[in-house]
Amino acid sequence: MLCPLLYILSTAELALVVSRHETVTIQADDCQVYVSTTVDDTTAEVAQLTACLADVYAWLKDSHIRMHSTKTPITWLGSQQQLLRSML
């Protein structure tokens, strides 16, 4: 019964690290960090998300936890026109 308690304690700390930057959702063994932005603010949000991920990586390293970067996707959602505009 100690494992669920340790998991809750560790993810609570991770949620605090992420919540300083962005919105986080933690479910079972999965953590999602997400942002919502307009096309005009994409550059600023990418910079903020990058800073957030750097803090998450530092927390993981300090906690002796490995992040599986191959299992860490980034997904852009929007209309085709919005996505094309954000890439310019």
C-alpha positions in Angstrom: 0.0 0.0 0.0 3.0 2.3 0.2 3.3 2.6 -3.6 0.1 4.5 -4.2 1.0 7.0 -1.5 4.5 7.5 -2.9 3.0 8.0 -6.3 0.6 10.7 -5.0 3.3 12.5 -3.2 5.6 12.5 -6.2 3.0 13.6 -8.7 1.7 16.3 -6.4 5.2 17.8 -6.4 5.4 17.5 -10.1 2.0 19.3 -10.5 3.4 22.2 -8.4 6.5 22.5 -10.7 4.3 22.6 -13.8 1.5 24.8 -12.4 4.0 27.6 -12.1 4.1 27.7 -15.9 1.1 25.9 -17.5 -1.8 23.7 -17.0 -1.2 20.1 -16.0 -3.4 17.0 -16.0 -2.2 13.9 -14.1 -4.0 10.6 -14.6 -2.8 7.3 -13.3 0.7 7.0 -14.8 0.4 9.8 -17.3 1.1 13.5 -17.1 -0.1 16.0 -19.7 1.1 19.6 -19.8 -0.9 21.8 -22.2 -1.3 25.4 -23.3 -4.0 27.2 -25.2 -2.9 30.1 -27.4 -3.8 32.2 -30.3 -1.7 32.1 -33.5 -0.3 35.5 -32.7 1.0 34.3 -29.3 2.5 31.0 -30.5 6.1 32.2 -30.1 5.6 33.4 -26.5 3.8 30.2 -25.5 6.4 27.9 -27.1 9.1 29.8 -25.0 7.0 29.4 -21.9 6.4 25.7 -22.6 10.1 25.2 -23.1 10.9 26.8 -19.8 8.2 24.6 -18.1 9.7 21.5 -19.6 13.2 22.5 -18.5 11.9 22.8 -14.9 10.2 19.4 -15.2 13.4 17.9 -16.5 15.4 19.4 -13.6 12.8 18.1 -11.1 13.0 14.6 -12.7 16.8 14.7 -12.5 16.7 15.8 -8.9 14.2 13.1 -8.1 16.3 10.4 -9.9 13.5 9.8 -12.4 14.1 9.3 -16.1 11.9 10.9 -18.7 11.2 8.8 -21.8 11.6 11.4 -24.5 10.6 8.9 -27.1 7.2 8.6 -25.3 6.8 12.4 -25.0 4.9 13.8 -28.0 4.0 17.3 -28.7 0.7 17.8 -30.5 -0.5 21.0 -32.2 -4.3 21.3 -32.6 -6.1 23.8 -34.7 -7.6 24.3 -38.1 -5.4 23.9 -41.2 -5.2 27.6 -41.7 -4.2 28.2 -38.0 -1.5 25.6 -38.1 -0.1 26.9 -41.4 -0.1 30.5 -39.9 1.6 29.4 -36.7 4.5 27.7 -38.7 5.4 30.9 -40.6 
